Structure formats: structure tokens, C-alpha cells
Amino acid sequence: MIEDKIQIDEEIKKLPFIEHYKKMWPFVKPYMFRAILAILICIPIGALDSVVALALKPYMDLVLVDKTDRLPAYIPLLIVAFTTVQGFLNYAATYLNTWVGTKINQDLKRALFKKLLSLEIAFYDKNNSGYIMQRFSSDADMACTGLLDNLKVFISRLFSSLSLICVLIYNSWQLSIIAIVVLGCALLPLASVKRRIKFIVLKNVTEASKVFTNYNETYSGAKTIYSYNLQQKIYNKFDNTLRTIFKLTMKMVQKTAWMTPALHIIVSIGIGAVIGYGSYLIVNGDITSGNFVSFITALILLYTPIKSIGKNYNAMQVSFLAIERVVEILETEPTIFDKPNAVTLKGVKKSINFNHVYFEYKEGVPVLKDINLEVKAGTTVALVGNSGGGKTTIVNLIPRFYDVKSGSITIDKTDIRDISLESLRDNIAVVFQDNFLFAGTIRDNILLGKEDATEEEIATAVKMACLDEF
């Protein structure tokens, strides 16, 4: 656990905060107009919160205090009209946010999936399926949808707060000083949220990926599990993962949940102070009853969302951390790639040669040592040996699933590292030890090898695979 924390802390230090958001710009740019429009709509949504509080002053002074009927009839109508407009704008902002968020999310997933397809086989060896699903799919959802939804709430509440503060100042600058000081004290704890939750969020991502892995392994290895009565062992593994996630969840609560009750206490102090000093100002004639009621209404409207803003702020910080993880993936460069001047392989005419080939999966643990081999065109070579002796490894090196540590593999005296990957693999047919079928029909799977195959070629492939028997 301590080693994991040290490793994650080191990774955090390497993350350049500003650069990550610059990397997201290409995904945001195509939808910038709608994104800005959604944000701008949030301004009047928040600002209109002050209408009710502002309207209470003439109502209190003219009707309840002076007992006159001089309150203009249009004020109640304006309140209804403004609230209706606010409702329509809220719908528009939600629609635009969802549209923009989904578009960015899908573009991001396309880029991540394309990156996944470009990474070398070694990447899949090192990372399990759950980790890949979490980093390449779930993080994109958290980065886009979660961020924009919380951003809408955050911006509308920001401008709601600004408009309500204007109402406070309009009614009483003396009481406003108390209210704004208390507001500042309430928002102060938010500054340290990201630092407190970073390790927990990153660790939770690792554990959440294990849940996906458990499901995938159970689906793929069901026969093995039942054959060897591994149900209890697999269940215990899954149970331990959930227990770890529970502990991380509770740590997150310990780090952040105290803010809500703390904000409640701070806000209640502010309201109490305003009521006490406001009563003094009314008695002295510095403000009217209408000013005071309008002020208190605006203050409660201001403080109420502040008490729960910590939750939205926490969610935004989680989305920011997801963006950092997404960009980290996008910046990952494959170790096996085409050289700028890679040649196209037109076929094997003479031979495939292994020249003093050394290879290792893990640093310092050699698998192949000084392998020299010549396979002439038109001949068949069988590699025979014990399990783990390197037979499959030798075959995997030819299509460059892995690159040799030293030495070279040549086709007709051309190093395969100088040949384009696409043309190299187009000239190689591989029958793997384990069968794998993609979703679709048998015909669809056969056509993956050659999309323009004729009916005769398909029939031949079916017969060669002994599929014609059933």
C-alpha cells in the first residue's frame, strides 16, 4: 500500500496541470460555440435568482408596513415571467451541455480507441482487461459528462451568488460586509480539495479496474473455474476488491464530507450575525423592514447552494483528475512503429533469417539467446521443444508483435524493422493456439482475413477449418 502511494505520488508530480488541458483543446474546439453558449445561458439562470429577493422590498415596505395597496400589479407578473424564462433557459443549458458533453466524450473515446489499437502487444501483456476498460472508456465518461454537468451547476450558482450579493449591497452595505466575510470563510476549504483526494481517486481507479477484470475473467474462464472448483477462490478475490473499494470510498468521505456540516455551521453563524445586527439597524432607522426582509431572503438564497457546493466541487475535481489520466493515455507512444522511410513488402522470394537474435519479455530475463535460423521460401520448418522454450516467441517476432532486443530478423535480406507493419503483416498468416471469434457470424470472421474473398475462397477456408462438418 505504501509503495503504491509513493508510486502514484511520483506519477502525480509528473503531470503538468496546464499542459493537460491544452491537450484537450482539439476535442473541445469543434463544439466551442455551443459550449460557450451553454455557459453563457447559465449566467442569466443564476442571475435571475435575485428577482424574488429584490421584489420583496417594495412588498414589505408598501403592503405589510405602510398597509397600502400601492404595490404595482406588474411585480408579481414579472416574478412569474422571470421564473418561466429561467426554466426555459435551464432546459436549453441542460440540452446544450448534454449535446456538447456527448460529442466530446465520443470523440475522446474514438481517439482513445485508436490509440489502444496502435499500442504494441506488450501493452496488453502488462495491463489487464479491467484496467484497459477503466482507462480507455470510464475515464472518458468521467472527464467529459461529469465535468460539463457540474460546470453548469457551478457557473449558474456562481452568477446566482454574484447577483444576490448585489441585492445584499443594495439593501445594506453594513450587513453585506458580514455576509461576504462569512461567504469567504465558507469557500476557503474548497481550495485544498484536489490535493486531499488525488491519491484516493487514482487508487480507486486501479481497484475499480479489478472489478471489470473479475467479470471478464469469469466470463472467459468459466470452464476452467468450474473444472477446478475455483468458485470460492474467485469469489474471495472479488470480495477483497470490493472491500478495498469500500475503504477507499470511506476515506473519500473522511476527506471531503466534513465540508458540508462545516459549511452549515459557518452559514448559520452568518445568518445569526445578520439577524442580530440587522435588528439593530432597523431600530435605529438605518434600513427599512423591506430592506431587511429582502436582504435575509437574498442571503438564504445565497447560502443554501453554498452549503452543498462542496459536493459539486468535489465531483469537478474528480473530473479534472480523469482528464489528466486521459491525456496521459493519449500521450503514450507505441514502442513498435513504422520508420519514416519504411518499405513495402511484396512477398517472400528467398528466405526469412534470424541473425544472432536476443529477446526478453522482462528486463534482465532473456528468453532467446543468439538465435540463428534460415527458413527458405517454399519450405516448412517445425519448432519442437518443451513448453515455454520460446517456440511461440520466435513466431511472434516475425510479424513484430515484439521487437528483438539485439540482432535482426530479415526477409530477403531486408530488416523487418525497415518494412511497414501493414505490408509485413499482410504477408503473414497466423493460426493462434487459442481460438477467438469476434462478434458476428462465422462468415464475418472469415472475411476479416480477406474482405474481398470470393465465395469459392470462403468455402475453401470453411473446409480447411473443418467447419463444413457442422
Stockholm file with secondary structure:
# STOCKHOLM 1.0

chainA/1-470         MIEDKIQIDEEIKKLPFIEHYKKMWPFVKPYMFRAILAILICIPIGALDSVVALALKPYMDLVLVDKTDRLPAYIPLLIVAFTTVQGFLNYAATYLNTWVGTKINQDLKRALFKKLLSLEIAFYDKNNSGYIMQRFSSDADMACTGLLDNLKVFISRLFSSLSLICVLIYNSWQLSIIAIVVLGCALLPLASVKRRIKFIVLKNVTEASKVFTNYNETYSGAKTIYSYNLQQKIYNKFDNTLRTIFKLTMKMVQKTAWMTPALHIIVSIGIGAVIGYGSYLIVNGDITSGNFVSFITALILLYTPIKSIGKNYNAMQVSFLAIERVVEILETEPTIFDKPNAVTLKGVKKSINFNHVYFEYKEGVPVLKDINLEVKAGTTVALVGNSGGGKTTIVNLIPRFYDVKSGSITIDKTDIRDISLESLRDNIAVVFQDNFLFAGTIRDNILLGKEDATEEEIATAVKMACLDEF
#=GR chainA/1-470 SS CHHHHHHHHHHHHHCCHHHHHHHHHHHHGGGHHHHHHHHHHHHHHHHTTHHHHHHHHHIIIIIIISCCSCSCTHHHHHHHHHHHHHHHHHHHHHHHHHHHHHHHHHHHHHHHHHHHHHSCHHHHHHSCHHHHHIIIIIHHHIIIIIHHHHHHHHHHHHHHHHHHHHHHHHHCHHHHHHHHHHHHHHHGGGGGHHHHHHHHHHHHHHHHHHHHHHHHHHHHTHHHHHHTTCHHHHHHHHHHHHHHHHHHHHHHHHHHTTHHHHHHHHHHHHHHHHHHHHHHHHHTTSSCHHHHHHHHHHHHHHHHHHHHHHHHHHHHHHHHHHHHHHHHHHTCCCSSCCCTTCBCCCCCSSEEEEEEEEECSBTTBCSEEEEEEEEETTCCCCCCCCTTSSHHHHHHHTTTSSCCSEEEEEETTEEGGGBCHHHHHHTCCCCCSSCCCCSSCHHHHHHTTCTTCCHHHHHHHHHHTTCTTC
#=GC SS_cons         CHHHHHHHHHHHHHCCHHHHHHHHHHHHGGGHHHHHHHHHHHHHHHHTTHHHHHHHHHIIIIIIISCCSCSCTHHHHHHHHHHHHHHHHHHHHHHHHHHHHHHHHHHHHHHHHHHHHHSCHHHHHHSCHHHHHIIIIIHHHIIIIIHHHHHHHHHHHHHHHHHHHHHHHHHCHHHHHHHHHHHHHHHGGGGGHHHHHHHHHHHHHHHHHHHHHHHHHHHHTHHHHHHTTCHHHHHHHHHHHHHHHHHHHHHHHHHHTTHHHHHHHHHHHHHHHHHHHHHHHHHTTSSCHHHHHHHHHHHHHHHHHHHHHHHHHHHHHHHHHHHHHHHHHHTCCCSSCCCTTCBCCCCCSSEEEEEEEEECSBTTBCSEEEEEEEEETTCCCCCCCCTTSSHHHHHHHTTTSSCCSEEEEEETTEEGGGBCHHHHHHTCCCCCSSCCCCSSCHHHHHHTTCTTCCHHHHHHHHHHTTCTTC
//
